[in-house]
Amino acid sequence: MTTREKRLAQFDGEGEPPADLPVQVLCEDRSGTYQLPFACRFVDGAWHNCESGRRVEATVVGWRLQRS
């Protein structure tokens, strides 16, 4: 199992990404860390699902540019 520190190191985005840039996000809850299966955008201080436009109701602890 990947440790929290290793996962965070893979999501190396610092600060806030540009609002129009879709990125991958790493979230965390009591069970551990997990990557959301969809791209997100950071808009007006909140994370949103790029596909649905809905606000992400999870604790985002890291982000990175989308990988091909």
MOPAC internal coordinates of N, CA, C and O (Angstrom, degrees):
PM7 1SCF
backbone

  N    0.0000 0     0.00 0     0.00 0    0    0    0
  C    1.4348 1     0.00 0     0.00 0    1    0    0
  C    1.5338 1   109.25 1     0.00 0    2    1    0
  O    1.2310 1   120.76 1   -41.73 1    3    2    1
  N    1.3135 1   116.16 1   138.27 1    3    2    1
  C    1.4579 1   121.47 1   179.89 1    5    3    2
  C    1.5217 1   109.61 1   -74.63 1    6    5    3
  O    1.2310 1   120.93 1   -44.11 1    7    6    5
  N    1.3189 1   115.82 1   135.89 1    7    6    5
  C    1.4598 1   119.04 1   179.11 1    9    7    6
  C    1.5192 1   110.50 1   -78.13 1   10    9    7
  O    1.2310 1   121.39 1   -19.28 1   11   10    9
  N    1.3106 1   114.94 1   160.72 1   11   10    9
  C    1.4663 1   121.04 1   179.45 1   13   11   10
  C    1.5209 1   110.63 1   -56.88 1   14   13   11
  O    1.2310 1   120.05 1   136.35 1   15   14   13
  N    1.3174 1   117.50 1   -43.65 1   15   14   13
  C    1.4602 1   121.56 1  -177.55 1   17   15   14
  C    1.5294 1   111.60 1   -63.15 1   18   17   15
  O    1.2310 1   120.68 1   139.18 1   19   18   17
  N    1.3328 1   116.31 1   -40.82 1   19   18   17
  C    1.4675 1   119.96 1   178.83 1   21   19   18
  C    1.5254 1   111.02 1   -65.92 1   22   21   19
  O    1.2310 1   120.78 1   138.63 1   23   22   21
  N    1.3097 1   116.10 1   -41.37 1   23   22   21
  C    1.4663 1   120.03 1   178.12 1   25   23   22
  C    1.5175 1   110.94 1   -63.38 1   26   25   23
  O    1.2310 1   120.32 1   134.13 1   27   26   25
  N    1.3382 1   116.99 1   -45.87 1   27   26   25
  C    1.4573 1   120.16 1   179.36 1   29   27   26
  C    1.5243 1   111.36 1   -60.87 1   30   29   27
  O    1.2310 1   120.41 1   143.51 1   31   30   29
  N    1.3215 1   116.82 1   -36.49 1   31   30   29
  C    1.4661 1   120.74 1   178.78 1   33   31   30
  C    1.5267 1   111.44 1   -64.55 1   34   33   31
  O    1.2310 1   119.88 1   151.54 1   35   34   33
  N    1.3220 1   117.83 1   -28.46 1   35   34   33
  C    1.4597 1   121.54 1   178.63 1   37   35   34
  C    1.5302 1   111.55 1   -76.01 1   38   37   35
  O    1.2310 1   120.37 1   156.99 1   39   38   37
  N    1.3028 1   116.89 1   -23.01 1   39   38   37
  C    1.4709 1   122.43 1   179.20 1   41   39   38
  C    1.5162 1   107.52 1  -107.32 1   42   41   39
  O    1.2310 1   121.46 1  -100.10 1   43   42   41
  N    1.3137 1   114.82 1    79.90 1   43   42   41
  C    1.4554 1   121.65 1  -167.60 1   45   43   42
  C    1.5235 1   115.20 1   -94.65 1   46   45   43
  O    1.2310 1   119.82 1  -166.30 1   47   46   45
  N    1.3218 1   117.95 1    13.70 1   47   46   45
  C    1.4588 1   119.52 1   177.90 1   49   47   46
  C    1.5153 1   110.19 1   -65.59 1   50   49   47
  O    1.2310 1   121.00 1   -45.50 1   51   50   49
  N    1.3095 1   115.70 1   134.50 1   51   50   49
  C    1.4659 1   120.15 1   179.46 1   53   51   50
  C    1.5165 1   109.52 1  -111.91 1   54   53   51
  O    1.2310 1   120.77 1   -35.08 1   55   54   53
  N    1.3125 1   116.14 1   144.92 1   55   54   53
  C    1.4555 1   120.47 1  -179.90 1   57   55   54
  C    1.5132 1   110.29 1    68.13 1   58   57   55
  O    1.2310 1   121.20 1    29.71 1   59   58   57
  N    1.3155 1   115.32 1  -150.29 1   59   58   57
  C    1.4533 1   121.17 1  -179.73 1   61   59   58
  C    1.5242 1   109.23 1  -103.31 1   62   61   59
  O    1.2310 1   119.89 1   -43.62 1   63   62   61
  N    1.3338 1   117.82 1   136.38 1   63   62   61
  C    1.4562 1   119.62 1   175.67 1   65   63   62
  C    1.5248 1   109.98 1   -73.59 1   66   65   63
  O    1.2310 1   119.74 1   -20.35 1   67   66   65
  N    1.3385 1   118.10 1   159.65 1   67   66   65
  C    1.4640 1   119.28 1   174.54 1   69   67   66
  C    1.5296 1   110.08 1   -56.53 1   70   69   67
  O    1.2310 1   120.00 1   -37.37 1   71   70   69
  N    1.3163 1   117.60 1   142.63 1   71   70   69
  C    1.4682 1   122.48 1  -173.37 1   73   71   70
  C    1.5267 1   113.57 1   -58.61 1   74   73   71
  O    1.2310 1   119.44 1   146.72 1   75   74   73
  N    1.3164 1   118.68 1   -33.28 1   75   74   73
  C    1.4596 1   120.11 1  -176.62 1   77   75   74
  C    1.5201 1   113.61 1   -92.79 1   78   77   75
  O    1.2310 1   119.94 1  -172.11 1   79   78   77
  N    1.3167 1   117.72 1     7.89 1   79   78   77
  C    1.4492 1   121.44 1  -176.92 1   81   79   78
  C    1.5235 1   110.98 1   -98.75 1   82   81   79
  O    1.2310 1   119.57 1   -64.20 1   83   82   81
  N    1.3552 1   118.43 1   115.80 1   83   82   81
  C    1.4659 1   119.47 1   175.99 1   85   83   82
  C    1.5215 1   109.84 1   -72.78 1   86   85   83
  O    1.2310 1   120.83 1   -45.91 1   87   86   85
  N    1.3264 1   116.02 1   134.09 1   87   86   85
  C    1.4656 1   121.53 1  -178.31 1   89   87   86
  C    1.5264 1   110.12 1  -135.13 1   90   89   87
  O    1.2310 1   120.91 1   -14.55 1   91   90   89
  N    1.3192 1   115.86 1   165.45 1   91   90   89
  C    1.4574 1   122.59 1   172.45 1   93   91   90
  C    1.5204 1   107.16 1   -91.85 1   94   93   91
  O    1.2310 1   120.46 1   -39.23 1   95   94   93
  N    1.3276 1   116.73 1   140.77 1   95   94   93
  C    1.4557 1   119.54 1  -179.67 1   97   95   94
  C    1.5240 1   111.51 1  -121.98 1   98   97   95
  O    1.2310 1   121.69 1   -30.11 1   99   98   97
  N    1.3209 1   114.38 1   149.89 1   99   98   97
  C    1.4580 1   123.35 1   175.74 1  101   99   98
  C    1.5175 1   107.18 1  -109.17 1  102  101   99
  O    1.2310 1   120.92 1   -52.03 1  103  102  101
  N    1.3234 1   115.84 1   127.97 1  103  102  101
  C    1.4575 1   121.43 1  -179.25 1  105  103  102
  C    1.5199 1   109.64 1  -114.68 1  106  105  103
  O    1.2310 1   121.42 1   -13.44 1  107  106  105
  N    1.3220 1   114.89 1   166.56 1  107  106  105
  C    1.4569 1   119.96 1  -178.75 1  109  107  106
  C    1.5238 1   109.56 1  -143.11 1  110  109  107
  O    1.2310 1   121.64 1   -38.48 1  111  110  109
  N    1.3236 1   114.46 1   141.52 1  111  110  109
  C    1.4591 1   121.07 1   171.92 1  113  111  110
  C    1.5191 1   108.51 1  -142.54 1  114  113  111
  O    1.2310 1   119.88 1    12.22 1  115  114  113
  N    1.3015 1   117.83 1  -167.78 1  115  114  113
  C    1.4693 1   120.89 1  -177.63 1  117  115  114
  C    1.5220 1   113.13 1   -61.57 1  118  117  115
  O    1.2310 1   120.13 1   154.98 1  119  118  117
  N    1.3245 1   117.36 1   -25.02 1  119  118  117
  C    1.4662 1   121.40 1  -178.14 1  121  119  118
  C    1.5245 1   113.22 1   -85.42 1  122  121  119
  O    1.2310 1   120.16 1   162.14 1  123  122  121
  N    1.3270 1   117.30 1   -17.86 1  123  122  121
  C    1.4576 1   120.36 1  -179.53 1  125  123  122
  C    1.5155 1   112.11 1   138.84 1  126  125  123
  O    1.2310 1   121.33 1    21.97 1  127  126  125
  N    1.3416 1   115.06 1  -158.03 1  127  126  125
  C    1.4547 1   120.38 1  -179.01 1  129  127  126
  C    1.5256 1   109.98 1  -104.17 1  130  129  127
  O    1.2310 1   120.99 1   -27.76 1  131  130  129
  N    1.3221 1   115.71 1   152.24 1  131  130  129
  C    1.4544 1   121.24 1   179.06 1  133  131  130
  C    1.5175 1   109.60 1  -155.94 1  134  133  131
  O    1.2310 1   121.16 1   -30.53 1  135  134  133
  N    1.3276 1   115.39 1   149.47 1  135  134  133
  C    1.4605 1   121.63 1   177.76 1  137  135  134
  C    1.5186 1   108.49 1   -93.42 1  138  137  135
  O    1.2310 1   120.42 1   -45.40 1  139  138  137
  N    1.3265 1   116.81 1   134.60 1  139  138  137
  C    1.4572 1   119.04 1   176.07 1  141  139  138
  C    1.5261 1   108.95 1   -70.59 1  142  141  139
  O    1.2310 1   119.59 1   -34.26 1  143  142  141
  N    1.3360 1   118.38 1   145.74 1  143  142  141
  C    1.4651 1   121.36 1  -176.15 1  145  143  142
  C    1.5298 1   114.00 1   -82.97 1  146  145  143
  O    1.2310 1   120.40 1  -167.51 1  147  146  145
  N    1.3253 1   116.83 1    12.49 1  147  146  145
  C    1.4642 1   120.74 1  -179.85 1  149  147  146
  C    1.5245 1   108.85 1  -139.77 1  150  149  147
  O    1.2310 1   121.07 1   -22.59 1  151  150  149
  N    1.3184 1   115.56 1   157.41 1  151  150  149
  C    1.4641 1   121.26 1   178.34 1  153  151  150
  C    1.5291 1   109.45 1   -74.10 1  154  153  151
  O    1.2310 1   121.35 1   -28.31 1  155  154  153
  N    1.3328 1   115.02 1   151.69 1  155  154  153
  C    1.4648 1   121.28 1   179.85 1  157  155  154
  C    1.5226 1   110.35 1  -129.42 1  158  157  155
  O    1.2310 1   121.66 1   -19.53 1  159  158  157
  N    1.3276 1   114.42 1   160.47 1  159  158  157
  C    1.4668 1   121.99 1   172.59 1  161  159  158
  C    1.5217 1   107.69 1  -126.87 1  162  161  159
  O    1.2310 1   121.16 1   -32.98 1  163  162  161
  N    1.3432 1   115.38 1   147.02 1  163  162  161
  C    1.4564 1   120.93 1   176.68 1  165  163  162
  C    1.5268 1   107.18 1  -101.07 1  166  165  163
  O    1.2310 1   120.55 1   -68.92 1  167  166  165
  N    1.3340 1   116.55 1   111.08 1  167  166  165
  C    1.4605 1   121.91 1  -174.83 1  169  167  166
  C    1.5234 1   109.41 1  -130.75 1  170  169  167
  O    1.2310 1   120.79 1   -52.64 1  171  170  169
  N    1.3193 1   116.10 1   127.36 1  171  170  169
  C    1.4676 1   121.66 1   176.98 1  173  171  170
  C    1.5288 1   112.81 1    50.81 1  174  173  171
  O    1.2310 1   120.89 1  -137.22 1  175  174  173
  N    1.3313 1   115.90 1    42.78 1  175  174  173
  C    1.4551 1   121.08 1   175.00 1  177  175  174
  C    1.5101 1   115.96 1    80.36 1  178  177  175
  O    1.2310 1   119.82 1  -168.99 1  179  178  177
  N    1.3425 1   117.96 1    11.01 1  179  178  177
  C    1.4618 1   120.83 1  -178.93 1  181  179  178
  C    1.5305 1   109.94 1  -140.08 1  182  181  179
  O    1.2310 1   121.17 1   -28.03 1  183  182  181
  N    1.3309 1   115.36 1   151.97 1  183  182  181
  C    1.4627 1   121.60 1   177.14 1  185  183  182
  C    1.5200 1   109.37 1   -88.52 1  186  185  183
  O    1.2310 1   121.29 1   -41.22 1  187  186  185
  N    1.3554 1   115.14 1   138.78 1  187  186  185
  C    1.4641 1   121.54 1  -179.66 1  189  187  186
  C    1.5200 1   110.59 1  -132.35 1  190  189  187
  O    1.2310 1   120.84 1   -36.94 1  191  190  189
  N    1.3173 1   115.99 1   143.06 1  191  190  189
  C    1.4535 1   123.18 1   174.34 1  193  191  190
  C    1.5274 1   107.51 1   -66.43 1  194  193  191
  O    1.2310 1   119.75 1   -54.33 1  195  194  193
  N    1.3324 1   118.09 1   125.67 1  195  194  193
  C    1.4656 1   121.74 1  -179.07 1  197  195  194
  C    1.5200 1   112.32 1   -64.54 1  198  197  195
  O    1.2310 1   120.01 1   147.08 1  199  198  197
  N    1.3111 1   117.58 1   -32.92 1  199  198  197
  C    1.4638 1   120.82 1  -176.75 1  201  199  198
  C    1.5165 1   112.53 1   -77.43 1  202  201  199
  O    1.2310 1   120.52 1   130.58 1  203  202  201
  N    1.3240 1   116.61 1   -49.42 1  203  202  201
  C    1.4638 1   120.36 1  -174.42 1  205  203  202
  C    1.5243 1   113.31 1   -95.01 1  206  205  203
  O    1.2310 1   120.62 1   158.87 1  207  206  205
  N    1.3336 1   116.42 1   -21.13 1  207  206  205
  C    1.4610 1   120.00 1  -175.72 1  209  207  206
  C    1.5186 1   113.42 1    81.73 1  210  209  207
  O    1.2310 1   120.23 1   175.54 1  211  210  209
  N    1.3224 1   117.16 1    -4.46 1  211  210  209
  C    1.4593 1   121.10 1  -178.64 1  213  211  210
  C    1.5260 1   111.27 1   -72.24 1  214  213  211
  O    1.2310 1   121.72 1   -31.37 1  215  214  213
  N    1.3032 1   114.31 1   148.63 1  215  214  213
  C    1.4553 1   120.67 1   177.20 1  217  215  214
  C    1.5311 1   110.44 1   -70.39 1  218  217  215
  O    1.2310 1   120.54 1   -40.65 1  219  218  217
  N    1.3194 1   116.58 1   139.35 1  219  218  217
  C    1.4569 1   121.99 1   178.44 1  221  219  218
  C    1.5228 1   108.22 1   -80.12 1  222  221  219
  O    1.2310 1   120.78 1   -57.35 1  223  222  221
  N    1.3185 1   116.12 1   122.65 1  223  222  221
  C    1.4683 1   121.88 1  -178.62 1  225  223  222
  C    1.5237 1   110.02 1   -99.90 1  226  225  223
  O    1.2310 1   120.08 1  -130.87 1  227  226  225
  N    1.3077 1   117.45 1    49.13 1  227  226  225
  C    1.4607 1   122.55 1  -179.71 1  229  227  226
  C    1.5238 1   107.86 1  -136.00 1  230  229  227
  O    1.2310 1   120.61 1   -17.36 1  231  230  229
  N    1.3144 1   116.44 1   162.64 1  231  230  229
  C    1.4543 1   121.38 1   177.79 1  233  231  230
  C    1.5233 1   108.96 1   -86.70 1  234  233  231
  O    1.2310 1   120.85 1   -72.39 1  235  234  233
  N    1.3281 1   115.97 1   107.61 1  235  234  233
  C    1.4647 1   121.70 1   179.77 1  237  235  234
  C    1.5278 1   108.36 1   -85.05 1  238  237  235
  O    1.2310 1   120.83 1   -54.65 1  239  238  237
  N    1.3325 1   116.02 1   125.35 1  239  238  237
  C    1.4679 1   120.56 1  -178.11 1  241  239  238
  C    1.5240 1   112.79 1  -113.08 1  242  241  239
  O    1.2310 1   120.20 1   174.35 1  243  242  241
  N    1.3371 1   117.23 1    -5.65 1  243  242  241
  C    1.4595 1   120.19 1   178.48 1  245  243  242
  C    1.5159 1   111.51 1  -170.05 1  246  245  243
  O    1.2310 1   121.16 1   -19.84 1  247  246  245
  N    1.3246 1   115.39 1   160.16 1  247  246  245
  C    1.4552 1   120.41 1   177.12 1  249  247  246
  C    1.5285 1   109.43 1  -145.54 1  250  249  247
  O    1.2310 1   121.26 1   -18.54 1  251  250  249
  N    1.3281 1   115.20 1   161.46 1  251  250  249
  C    1.4663 1   121.37 1   176.31 1  253  251  250
  C    1.5239 1   108.05 1  -153.72 1  254  253  251
  O    1.2310 1   121.66 1   -19.32 1  255  254  253
  N    1.3267 1   114.43 1   160.68 1  255  254  253
  C    1.4510 1   119.55 1   175.33 1  257  255  254
  C    1.5125 1   109.04 1   -62.80 1  258  257  255
  O    1.2310 1   120.54 1   -31.41 1  259  258  257
  N    1.3113 1   116.58 1   148.59 1  259  258  257
  C    1.4610 1   119.87 1  -179.61 1  261  259  258
  C    1.5166 1   110.97 1   -63.63 1  262  261  259
  O    1.2310 1   121.40 1   -39.53 1  263  262  261
  N    1.3108 1   114.92 1   140.47 1  263  262  261
  C    1.4602 1   121.27 1   177.52 1  265  263  262
  C    1.5137 1   108.99 1   -99.09 1  266  265  263
  O    1.2310 1   120.73 1   -34.93 1  267  266  265
  N    1.2980 1   116.20 1   145.07 1  267  266  265
  C    1.4690 1   121.20 1  -178.76 1  269  267  266
  C    1.5016 1   111.80 1   -77.08 1  270  269  267
  O    1.2310 1   120.10 1   180.00 1  271  270  269

